Amino acid sequence: METSKKIDSYKIIKESIELYKKNIFLVGFVFLILTIVLVSLLNIALKTLYKEDDLLAYLKHFNPETFSIQAKFLYLLGVAIIVVLVAPFNAGILKMMKDTQEKNEVSIKTFYYYINSPYYFSIALVTLLISGLGLFFTTSLEVLMGDDIIKNFISFFVSIATSILTFTALPNVIFSDLKPIEGIKKSIKDCCSNFGKVFLLIIISVILGYLGIFAFCIGIFFSFPFYFAVQYKVYDELK
């Protein structure tokens, strides 16, 4: 029986920093542009649906759990559309990390590489499946659990566990040519045997990403891509 590989956390952090340093400004720039575009589109959509005075009050009390069935469906549809739009760009950032490691040319075009590629459907599907998996468990808990404190605690744990176990699913699909389900299965198998280490690496990458707020004027856009460097290196160690 094939056993899963074990990762070296220190080695991954060290090599991720090197990848990140080589991509910091290019990846930060495209990450900033993508965020501006998405926020602008979201702002236009919200202002179209709601009057400006009502919008602030609506967002203040925004809670999908209180939605009607029809509203929940529209909400989930909107989330799915955003996921499908953003997913290929996330894949593009991962490719930038891969190309940097392999000393291939990296440019802004790399960021858009998967938009018109044969991988687009698989990228969108694996991302939707991961999101749907977390949503399924969260929704099931809402139905089965009565105590809000316990429910919120378990929901948080399930959400974290899902993120850890599916951490390498997207790289598995785009770099190892696995089907979405196969990519998720391999990710679960590999990350389960390295659960604690992957969890620690995710925490470190997120903390270092957010620390960029204090390092740059528009910090997080130039520091958060470190998360993708760690994600690629974890995949690279486990492939």
PyRosetta script that sets phi, psi and omega in degrees:
from pyrosetta import init, pose_from_sequence

init()
pose = pose_from_sequence("METSKKIDSYKIIKESIELYKKNIFLVGFVFLILTIVLVSLLNIALKTLYKEDDLLAYLKHFNPETFSIQAKFLYLLGVAIIVVLVAPFNAGILKMMKDTQEKNEVSIKTFYYYINSPYYFSIALVTLLISGLGLFFTTSLEVLMGDDIIKNFISFFVSIATSILTFTALPNVIFSDLKPIEGIKKSIKDCCSNFGKVFLLIIISVILGYLGIFAFCIGIFFSFPFYFAVQYKVYDELK")
pose.set_psi(1, 130.2)
pose.set_omega(1, -177.3)
pose.set_phi(2, -71.7)
pose.set_psi(2, 131.5)
pose.set_omega(2, 179.3)
pose.set_phi(3, -100.6)
pose.set_psi(3, 149.6)
pose.set_omega(3, -180.0)
pose.set_phi(4, -73.7)
pose.set_psi(4, 150.9)
pose.set_omega(4, 178.5)
pose.set_phi(5, -74.6)
pose.set_psi(5, 156.4)
pose.set_omega(5, 175.4)
pose.set_phi(6, -106.6)
pose.set_psi(6, 140.3)
pose.set_omega(6, -176.9)
pose.set_phi(7, -100.8)
pose.set_psi(7, 155.9)
pose.set_omega(7, 177.6)
pose.set_phi(8, -105.4)
pose.set_psi(8, 105.6)
pose.set_omega(8, -174.8)
pose.set_phi(9, -59.6)
pose.set_psi(9, -44.0)
pose.set_omega(9, -178.3)
pose.set_phi(10, -62.5)
pose.set_psi(10, -44.1)
pose.set_omega(10, 179.9)
pose.set_phi(11, -62.3)
pose.set_psi(11, -41.8)
pose.set_omega(11, -179.2)
pose.set_phi(12, -64.6)
pose.set_psi(12, -45.0)
pose.set_omega(12, 179.0)
pose.set_phi(13, -61.4)
pose.set_psi(13, -45.4)
pose.set_omega(13, -179.1)
pose.set_phi(14, -60.8)
pose.set_psi(14, -47.9)
pose.set_omega(14, -178.1)
pose.set_phi(15, -72.8)
pose.set_psi(15, -30.8)
pose.set_omega(15, 177.4)
pose.set_phi(16, -65.7)
pose.set_psi(16, -39.4)
pose.set_omega(16, 178.0)
pose.set_phi(17, -62.0)
pose.set_psi(17, -40.8)
pose.set_omega(17, 178.9)
pose.set_phi(18, -64.8)
pose.set_psi(18, -43.5)
pose.set_omega(18, 177.4)
pose.set_phi(19, -62.0)
pose.set_psi(19, -45.4)
pose.set_omega(19, -178.1)
pose.set_phi(20, -62.1)
pose.set_psi(20, -43.8)
pose.set_omega(20, -178.8)
pose.set_phi(21, -60.6)
pose.set_psi(21, -34.4)
pose.set_omega(21, -178.7)
pose.set_phi(22, -77.7)
pose.set_psi(22, -17.0)
pose.set_omega(22, -175.9)
pose.set_phi(23, -117.1)
pose.set_psi(23, 0.5)
pose.set_omega(23, -167.0)
pose.set_phi(24, -52.4)
pose.set_psi(24, -48.2)
pose.set_omega(24, -174.4)
pose.set_phi(25, -80.2)
pose.set_psi(25, -40.4)
pose.set_omega(25, 179.9)
pose.set_phi(26, -66.6)
pose.set_psi(26, -49.9)
pose.set_omega(26, 179.8)
pose.set_phi(27, -66.1)
pose.set_psi(27, -39.6)
pose.set_omega(27, 178.5)
pose.set_phi(28, -61.4)
pose.set_psi(28, -40.1)
pose.set_omega(28, -179.8)
pose.set_phi(29, -64.5)
pose.set_psi(29, -48.8)
pose.set_omega(29, -178.0)
pose.set_phi(30, -68.8)
pose.set_psi(30, -32.5)
pose.set_omega(30, 177.2)
pose.set_phi(31, -65.7)
pose.set_psi(31, -39.4)
pose.set_omega(31, 177.8)
pose.set_phi(32, -65.3)
pose.set_psi(32, -46.6)
pose.set_omega(32, 180.0)
pose.set_phi(33, -61.1)
pose.set_psi(33, -44.6)
pose.set_omega(33, 179.5)
pose.set_phi(34, -60.7)
pose.set_psi(34, -42.9)
pose.set_omega(34, -179.5)
pose.set_phi(35, -64.2)
pose.set_psi(35, -43.3)
pose.set_omega(35, 179.5)
pose.set_phi(36, -61.1)
pose.set_psi(36, -44.4)
pose.set_omega(36, 179.9)
pose.set_phi(37, -63.0)
pose.set_psi(37, -47.1)
pose.set_omega(37, -178.7)
pose.set_phi(38, -64.5)
pose.set_psi(38, -43.0)
pose.set_omega(38, 179.2)
pose.set_phi(39, -65.3)
pose.set_psi(39, -39.0)
pose.set_omega(39, 178.7)
pose.set_phi(40, -63.8)
pose.set_psi(40, -44.9)
pose.set_omega(40, 178.8)
pose.set_phi(41, -63.7)
pose.set_psi(41, -41.3)
pose.set_omega(41, 179.2)
pose.set_phi(42, -64.9)
pose.set_psi(42, -40.2)
pose.set_omega(42, 179.5)
pose.set_phi(43, -63.8)
pose.set_psi(43, -43.0)
pose.set_omega(43, 178.5)
pose.set_phi(44, -63.4)
pose.set_psi(44, -43.8)
pose.set_omega(44, -179.4)
pose.set_phi(45, -62.6)
pose.set_psi(45, -43.9)
pose.set_omega(45, -178.8)
pose.set_phi(46, -67.3)
pose.set_psi(46, -41.0)
pose.set_omega(46, -179.9)
pose.set_phi(47, -70.7)
pose.set_psi(47, -23.9)
pose.set_omega(47, 176.0)
pose.set_phi(48, -72.8)
pose.set_psi(48, -36.8)
pose.set_omega(48, -177.1)
pose.set_phi(49, -85.0)
pose.set_psi(49, -28.7)
pose.set_omega(49, -175.1)
pose.set_phi(50, -130.7)
pose.set_psi(50, 147.9)
pose.set_omega(50, 173.2)
pose.set_phi(51, -69.1)
pose.set_psi(51, 151.7)
pose.set_omega(51, -174.6)
pose.set_phi(52, -58.6)
pose.set_psi(52, -40.5)
pose.set_omega(52, -179.4)
pose.set_phi(53, -65.9)
pose.set_psi(53, -37.9)
pose.set_omega(53, -178.2)
pose.set_phi(54, -77.8)
pose.set_psi(54, -25.1)
pose.set_omega(54, -174.5)
pose.set_phi(55, -63.3)
pose.set_psi(55, -45.7)
pose.set_omega(55, -178.6)
pose.set_phi(56, -63.1)
pose.set_psi(56, -41.4)
pose.set_omega(56, 178.9)
pose.set_phi(57, -67.1)
pose.set_psi(57, -37.4)
pose.set_omega(57, -179.8)
pose.set_phi(58, -65.7)
pose.set_psi(58, -46.2)
pose.set_omega(58, -179.3)
pose.set_phi(59, -66.2)
pose.set_psi(59, -32.2)
pose.set_omega(59, -180.0)
pose.set_phi(60, -63.7)
pose.set_psi(60, -35.7)
pose.set_omega(60, -178.2)
pose.set_phi(61, -108.3)
pose.set_psi(61, 21.0)
pose.set_omega(61, -177.5)
pose.set_phi(62, -65.8)
pose.set_psi(62, 122.8)
pose.set_omega(62, 179.5)
pose.set_phi(63, -152.3)
pose.set_psi(63, 102.4)
pose.set_omega(63, -178.2)
pose.set_phi(64, -56.5)
pose.set_psi(64, -24.9)
pose.set_omega(64, -178.3)
pose.set_phi(65, -65.3)
pose.set_psi(65, -23.0)
pose.set_omega(65, -178.5)
pose.set_phi(66, -92.1)
pose.set_psi(66, -1.0)
pose.set_omega(66, -177.6)
pose.set_phi(67, -69.2)
pose.set_psi(67, 154.4)
pose.set_omega(67, 170.7)
pose.set_phi(68, -73.7)
pose.set_psi(68, 169.7)
pose.set_omega(68, -179.6)
pose.set_phi(69, -58.7)
pose.set_psi(69, -43.3)
pose.set_omega(69, 179.9)
pose.set_phi(70, -64.8)
pose.set_psi(70, -42.5)
pose.set_omega(70, 179.8)
pose.set_phi(71, -65.9)
pose.set_psi(71, -38.3)
pose.set_omega(71, 177.8)
pose.set_phi(72, -63.5)
pose.set_psi(72, -39.9)
pose.set_omega(72, 179.0)
pose.set_phi(73, -62.3)
pose.set_psi(73, -45.6)
pose.set_omega(73, 179.7)
pose.set_phi(74, -65.3)
pose.set_psi(74, -37.6)
pose.set_omega(74, 178.1)
pose.set_phi(75, -63.2)
pose.set_psi(75, -47.2)
pose.set_omega(75, 179.8)
pose.set_phi(76, -65.3)
pose.set_psi(76, -36.5)
pose.set_omega(76, 177.4)
pose.set_phi(77, -63.2)
pose.set_psi(77, -43.1)
pose.set_omega(77, 178.2)
pose.set_phi(78, -62.6)
pose.set_psi(78, -42.9)
pose.set_omega(78, 178.1)
pose.set_phi(79, -62.9)
pose.set_psi(79, -42.1)
pose.set_omega(79, -179.9)
pose.set_phi(80, -62.2)
pose.set_psi(80, -40.4)
pose.set_omega(80, 179.5)
pose.set_phi(81, -63.8)
pose.set_psi(81, -43.7)
pose.set_omega(81, 178.6)
pose.set_phi(82, -62.0)
pose.set_psi(82, -43.1)
pose.set_omega(82, 179.6)
pose.set_phi(83, -60.2)
pose.set_psi(83, -45.2)
pose.set_omega(83, -178.8)
pose.set_phi(84, -65.3)
pose.set_psi(84, -36.2)
pose.set_omega(84, -179.9)
pose.set_phi(85, -71.9)
pose.set_psi(85, -38.2)
pose.set_omega(85, -174.8)
pose.set_phi(86, -83.1)
pose.set_psi(86, -33.0)
pose.set_omega(86, -173.3)
pose.set_phi(87, -50.1)
pose.set_psi(87, -47.6)
pose.set_omega(87, -178.6)
pose.set_phi(88, -65.2)
pose.set_psi(88, -26.5)
pose.set_omega(88, 177.4)
pose.set_phi(89, -73.4)
pose.set_psi(89, -37.6)
pose.set_omega(89, 173.7)
pose.set_phi(90, -59.9)
pose.set_psi(90, -42.4)
pose.set_omega(90, 178.0)
pose.set_phi(91, -63.2)
pose.set_psi(91, -37.3)
pose.set_omega(91, 178.6)
pose.set_phi(92, -63.1)
pose.set_psi(92, -39.6)
pose.set_omega(92, 177.8)
pose.set_phi(93, -65.1)
pose.set_psi(93, -40.0)
pose.set_omega(93, 177.3)
pose.set_phi(94, -62.2)
pose.set_psi(94, -39.0)
pose.set_omega(94, 178.7)
pose.set_phi(95, -66.2)
pose.set_psi(95, -34.9)
pose.set_omega(95, 176.8)
pose.set_phi(96, -60.6)
pose.set_psi(96, -39.4)
pose.set_omega(96, 178.0)
pose.set_phi(97, -66.7)
pose.set_psi(97, -42.5)
pose.set_omega(97, -179.7)
pose.set_phi(98, -64.4)
pose.set_psi(98, -46.1)
pose.set_omega(98, -179.0)
pose.set_phi(99, -64.8)
pose.set_psi(99, -35.5)
pose.set_omega(99, 177.6)
pose.set_phi(100, -63.7)
pose.set_psi(100, -44.7)
pose.set_omega(100, 179.7)
pose.set_phi(101, -63.0)
pose.set_psi(101, -37.8)
pose.set_omega(101, -178.2)
pose.set_phi(102, -88.5)
pose.set_psi(102, 5.1)
pose.set_omega(102, 177.2)
pose.set_phi(103, 61.1)
pose.set_psi(103, 35.3)
pose.set_omega(103, 172.8)
pose.set_phi(104, -91.7)
pose.set_psi(104, 162.8)
pose.set_omega(104, -179.7)
pose.set_phi(105, -66.5)
pose.set_psi(105, 133.7)
pose.set_omega(105, 178.2)
pose.set_phi(106, -119.9)
pose.set_psi(106, 128.6)
pose.set_omega(106, 179.4)
pose.set_phi(107, -144.4)
pose.set_psi(107, -179.2)
pose.set_omega(107, 178.0)
pose.set_phi(108, -61.4)
pose.set_psi(108, -30.3)
pose.set_omega(108, 179.1)
pose.set_phi(109, -60.6)
pose.set_psi(109, -31.0)
pose.set_omega(109, 178.6)
pose.set_phi(110, -61.3)
pose.set_psi(110, -35.3)
pose.set_omega(110, 179.9)
pose.set_phi(111, -60.9)
pose.set_psi(111, -34.5)
pose.set_omega(111, -178.5)
pose.set_phi(112, -98.0)
pose.set_psi(112, 7.4)
pose.set_omega(112, -171.0)
pose.set_phi(113, -53.1)
pose.set_psi(113, -40.6)
pose.set_omega(113, -172.3)
pose.set_phi(114, -90.2)
pose.set_psi(114, 0.6)
pose.set_omega(114, -178.9)
pose.set_phi(115, -60.3)
pose.set_psi(115, -47.9)
pose.set_omega(115, -178.2)
pose.set_phi(116, -110.6)
pose.set_psi(116, 24.2)
pose.set_omega(116, -177.5)
pose.set_phi(117, -93.4)
pose.set_psi(117, 162.4)
pose.set_omega(117, 176.8)
pose.set_phi(118, -63.5)
pose.set_psi(118, -14.7)
pose.set_omega(118, -178.4)
pose.set_phi(119, -82.8)
pose.set_psi(119, -9.8)
pose.set_omega(119, -171.7)
pose.set_phi(120, -55.6)
pose.set_psi(120, -47.9)
pose.set_omega(120, -178.3)
pose.set_phi(121, -61.8)
pose.set_psi(121, -44.0)
pose.set_omega(121, -179.7)
pose.set_phi(122, -64.8)
pose.set_psi(122, -38.9)
pose.set_omega(122, 178.5)
pose.set_phi(123, -62.9)
pose.set_psi(123, -47.5)
pose.set_omega(123, 179.6)
pose.set_phi(124, -63.6)
pose.set_psi(124, -42.1)
pose.set_omega(124, -176.6)
pose.set_phi(125, -67.4)
pose.set_psi(125, -45.7)
pose.set_omega(125, -178.6)
pose.set_phi(126, -64.8)
pose.set_psi(126, -36.0)
pose.set_omega(126, 178.3)
pose.set_phi(127, -68.1)
pose.set_psi(127, -41.8)
pose.set_omega(127, 178.1)
pose.set_phi(128, -66.1)
pose.set_psi(128, -38.6)
pose.set_omega(128, 179.2)
pose.set_phi(129, -64.3)
pose.set_psi(129, -41.2)
pose.set_omega(129, 178.6)
pose.set_phi(130, -64.6)
pose.set_psi(130, -45.6)
pose.set_omega(130, 178.7)
pose.set_phi(131, -63.4)
pose.set_psi(131, -41.6)
pose.set_omega(131, 180.0)
pose.set_phi(132, -66.2)
pose.set_psi(132, -34.8)
pose.set_omega(132, 179.1)
pose.set_phi(133, -63.1)
pose.set_psi(133, -46.1)
pose.set_omega(133, 178.4)
pose.set_phi(134, -65.3)
pose.set_psi(134, -40.7)
pose.set_omega(134, 179.6)
pose.set_phi(135, -64.9)
pose.set_psi(135, -38.2)
pose.set_omega(135, 179.7)
pose.set_phi(136, -60.9)
pose.set_psi(136, -48.1)
pose.set_omega(136, -179.5)
pose.set_phi(137, -65.4)
pose.set_psi(137, -40.6)
pose.set_omega(137, -179.8)
pose.set_phi(138, -64.7)
pose.set_psi(138, -44.5)
pose.set_omega(138, 179.6)
pose.set_phi(139, -64.8)
pose.set_psi(139, -40.4)
pose.set_omega(139, 178.9)
pose.set_phi(140, -61.4)
pose.set_psi(140, -40.0)
pose.set_omega(140, 179.2)
pose.set_phi(141, -65.8)
pose.set_psi(141, -37.5)
pose.set_omega(141, 179.3)
pose.set_phi(142, -62.3)
pose.set_psi(142, -34.2)
pose.set_omega(142, -179.3)
pose.set_phi(143, -78.4)
pose.set_psi(143, -40.2)
pose.set_omega(143, -173.4)
pose.set_phi(144, -85.4)
pose.set_psi(144, -31.5)
pose.set_omega(144, -174.8)
pose.set_phi(145, -97.3)
pose.set_psi(145, 139.4)
pose.set_omega(145, 179.6)
pose.set_phi(146, -101.0)
pose.set_psi(146, -38.8)
pose.set_omega(146, -177.7)
pose.set_phi(147, -75.1)
pose.set_psi(147, 120.0)
pose.set_omega(147, -176.0)
pose.set_phi(148, -64.1)
pose.set_psi(148, -38.4)
pose.set_omega(148, -178.1)
pose.set_phi(149, -65.1)
pose.set_psi(149, -48.7)
pose.set_omega(149, 179.1)
pose.set_phi(150, -64.4)
pose.set_psi(150, -41.8)
pose.set_omega(150, -179.0)
pose.set_phi(151, -61.7)
pose.set_psi(151, -45.1)
pose.set_omega(151, -180.0)
pose.set_phi(152, -65.2)
pose.set_psi(152, -38.4)
pose.set_omega(152, 179.6)
pose.set_phi(153, -65.3)
pose.set_psi(153, -47.9)
pose.set_omega(153, -179.2)
pose.set_phi(154, -66.6)
pose.set_psi(154, -39.1)
pose.set_omega(154, 178.7)
pose.set_phi(155, -61.0)
pose.set_psi(155, -41.4)
pose.set_omega(155, 178.3)
pose.set_phi(156, -63.4)
pose.set_psi(156, -44.5)
pose.set_omega(156, -179.9)
pose.set_phi(157, -63.4)
pose.set_psi(157, -43.6)
pose.set_omega(157, 179.8)
pose.set_phi(158, -63.7)
pose.set_psi(158, -41.1)
pose.set_omega(158, 179.2)
pose.set_phi(159, -62.3)
pose.set_psi(159, -43.8)
pose.set_omega(159, 178.4)
pose.set_phi(160, -64.7)
pose.set_psi(160, -45.1)
pose.set_omega(160, -179.1)
pose.set_phi(161, -61.6)
pose.set_psi(161, -41.1)
pose.set_omega(161, 179.1)
pose.set_phi(162, -63.5)
pose.set_psi(162, -42.7)
pose.set_omega(162, 179.0)
pose.set_phi(163, -62.2)
pose.set_psi(163, -40.0)
pose.set_omega(163, -179.4)
pose.set_phi(164, -68.6)
pose.set_psi(164, -49.0)
pose.set_omega(164, -174.1)
pose.set_phi(165, -69.6)
pose.set_psi(165, -22.2)
pose.set_omega(165, -179.5)
pose.set_phi(166, -107.9)
pose.set_psi(166, 17.2)
pose.set_omega(166, -173.7)
pose.set_phi(167, -59.6)
pose.set_psi(167, -36.2)
pose.set_omega(167, -177.2)
pose.set_phi(168, -104.9)
pose.set_psi(168, 12.0)
pose.set_omega(168, -177.3)
pose.set_phi(169, -62.5)
pose.set_psi(169, -47.9)
pose.set_omega(169, -179.3)
pose.set_phi(170, -63.9)
pose.set_psi(170, -48.6)
pose.set_omega(170, 175.8)
pose.set_phi(171, -59.4)
pose.set_psi(171, -34.7)
pose.set_omega(171, 177.5)
pose.set_phi(172, -59.7)
pose.set_psi(172, -38.4)
pose.set_omega(172, -177.4)
pose.set_phi(173, -73.4)
pose.set_psi(173, -46.5)
pose.set_omega(173, -173.1)
pose.set_phi(174, -85.4)
pose.set_psi(174, -24.5)
pose.set_omega(174, -177.2)
pose.set_phi(175, -107.6)
pose.set_psi(175, -25.0)
pose.set_omega(175, -179.7)
pose.set_phi(176, -109.0)
pose.set_psi(176, 5.6)
pose.set_omega(176, 177.1)
pose.set_phi(177, 56.4)
pose.set_psi(177, 37.2)
pose.set_omega(177, 176.5)
pose.set_phi(178, -91.2)
pose.set_psi(178, 150.6)
pose.set_omega(178, 173.6)
pose.set_phi(179, -68.8)
pose.set_psi(179, 156.7)
pose.set_omega(179, -177.6)
pose.set_phi(180, -50.4)
pose.set_psi(180, -47.9)
pose.set_omega(180, -179.5)
pose.set_phi(181, -64.6)
pose.set_psi(181, -42.1)
pose.set_omega(181, 179.6)
pose.set_phi(182, -64.9)
pose.set_psi(182, -39.1)
pose.set_omega(182, 179.1)
pose.set_phi(183, -63.6)
pose.set_psi(183, -40.0)
pose.set_omega(183, 178.4)
pose.set_phi(184, -68.5)
pose.set_psi(184, -43.4)
pose.set_omega(184, 179.5)
pose.set_phi(185, -60.3)
pose.set_psi(185, -45.0)
pose.set_omega(185, 180.0)
pose.set_phi(186, -65.2)
pose.set_psi(186, -39.9)
pose.set_omega(186, 178.8)
pose.set_phi(187, -62.0)
pose.set_psi(187, -45.0)
pose.set_omega(187, 179.2)
pose.set_phi(188, -60.8)
pose.set_psi(188, -44.5)
pose.set_omega(188, -179.6)
pose.set_phi(189, -63.4)
pose.set_psi(189, -48.5)
pose.set_omega(189, -176.7)
pose.set_phi(190, -68.6)
pose.set_psi(190, -45.2)
pose.set_omega(190, -176.0)
pose.set_phi(191, -75.6)
pose.set_psi(191, -24.8)
pose.set_omega(191, 177.5)
pose.set_phi(192, -65.3)
pose.set_psi(192, -40.2)
pose.set_omega(192, -179.4)
pose.set_phi(193, -77.8)
pose.set_psi(193, -9.3)
pose.set_omega(193, 176.6)
pose.set_phi(194, -126.1)
pose.set_psi(194, 30.3)
pose.set_omega(194, -169.6)
pose.set_phi(195, -53.1)
pose.set_psi(195, -53.0)
pose.set_omega(195, -177.5)
pose.set_phi(196, -62.2)
pose.set_psi(196, -41.5)
pose.set_omega(196, -178.6)
pose.set_phi(197, -68.6)
pose.set_psi(197, -42.7)
pose.set_omega(197, 178.9)
pose.set_phi(198, -64.1)
pose.set_psi(198, -41.7)
pose.set_omega(198, 177.8)
pose.set_phi(199, -58.9)
pose.set_psi(199, -45.9)
pose.set_omega(199, 179.5)
pose.set_phi(200, -62.5)
pose.set_psi(200, -42.2)
pose.set_omega(200, -179.8)
pose.set_phi(201, -65.4)
pose.set_psi(201, -39.2)
pose.set_omega(201, 177.5)
pose.set_phi(202, -63.9)
pose.set_psi(202, -45.5)
pose.set_omega(202, 179.4)
pose.set_phi(203, -59.6)
pose.set_psi(203, -46.5)
pose.set_omega(203, -179.5)
pose.set_phi(204, -62.3)
pose.set_psi(204, -44.3)
pose.set_omega(204, -177.9)
pose.set_phi(205, -65.5)
pose.set_psi(205, -38.4)
pose.set_omega(205, 179.2)
pose.set_phi(206, -69.6)
pose.set_psi(206, -43.7)
pose.set_omega(206, 179.4)
pose.set_phi(207, -61.9)
pose.set_psi(207, -48.1)
pose.set_omega(207, 179.5)
pose.set_phi(208, -64.3)
pose.set_psi(208, -34.2)
pose.set_omega(208, 177.4)
pose.set_phi(209, -63.1)
pose.set_psi(209, -47.4)
pose.set_omega(209, -178.9)
pose.set_phi(210, -73.9)
pose.set_psi(210, -23.2)
pose.set_omega(210, 176.6)
pose.set_phi(211, -64.1)
pose.set_psi(211, -20.3)
pose.set_omega(211, 179.6)
pose.set_phi(212, -62.0)
pose.set_psi(212, -19.3)
pose.set_omega(212, 177.5)
pose.set_phi(213, -56.9)
pose.set_psi(213, -34.0)
pose.set_omega(213, -178.0)
pose.set_phi(214, -90.2)
pose.set_psi(214, -9.9)
pose.set_omega(214, -175.1)
pose.set_phi(215, -98.1)
pose.set_psi(215, -28.0)
pose.set_omega(215, -177.6)
pose.set_phi(216, -130.2)
pose.set_psi(216, 161.6)
pose.set_omega(216, 177.6)
pose.set_phi(217, -63.6)
pose.set_psi(217, -39.2)
pose.set_omega(217, 176.0)
pose.set_phi(218, -119.0)
pose.set_psi(218, 40.3)
pose.set_omega(218, -168.7)
pose.set_phi(219, -33.0)
pose.set_psi(219, -56.6)
pose.set_omega(219, -168.6)
pose.set_phi(220, -59.5)
pose.set_psi(220, -29.6)
pose.set_omega(220, -179.2)
pose.set_phi(221, -67.8)
pose.set_psi(221, -27.3)
pose.set_omega(221, -179.5)
pose.set_phi(222, -98.5)
pose.set_psi(222, -11.8)
pose.set_omega(222, -177.8)
pose.set_phi(223, -109.8)
pose.set_psi(223, -31.7)
pose.set_omega(223, -176.7)
pose.set_phi(224, -64.6)
pose.set_psi(224, -30.2)
pose.set_omega(224, 176.2)
pose.set_phi(225, -55.3)
pose.set_psi(225, -12.7)
pose.set_omega(225, 174.5)
pose.set_phi(226, -57.3)
pose.set_psi(226, -30.1)
pose.set_omega(226, 177.2)
pose.set_phi(227, -57.1)
pose.set_psi(227, -42.0)
pose.set_omega(227, -178.5)
pose.set_phi(228, -70.5)
pose.set_psi(228, -32.3)
pose.set_omega(228, 176.3)
pose.set_phi(229, -63.8)
pose.set_psi(229, -43.1)
pose.set_omega(229, 177.9)
pose.set_phi(230, -65.6)
pose.set_psi(230, -42.8)
pose.set_omega(230, -180.0)
pose.set_phi(231, -60.0)
pose.set_psi(231, -44.1)
pose.set_omega(231, 179.3)
pose.set_phi(232, -65.0)
pose.set_psi(232, -42.8)
pose.set_omega(232, -177.8)
pose.set_phi(233, -67.0)
pose.set_psi(233, -34.8)
pose.set_omega(233, 175.4)
pose.set_phi(234, -63.3)
pose.set_psi(234, -45.2)
pose.set_omega(234, 176.6)
pose.set_phi(235, -59.5)
pose.set_psi(235, -45.5)
pose.set_omega(235, -176.3)
pose.set_phi(236, -60.5)
pose.set_psi(236, -34.6)
pose.set_omega(236, 178.9)
pose.set_phi(237, -75.3)
pose.set_psi(237, -28.5)
pose.set_omega(237, -173.7)
pose.set_phi(238, -100.7)
pose.set_psi(238, -9.0)
pose.set_omega(238, -173.8)
pose.set_phi(239, -64.4)
pose.dump_pdb("model.pdb")
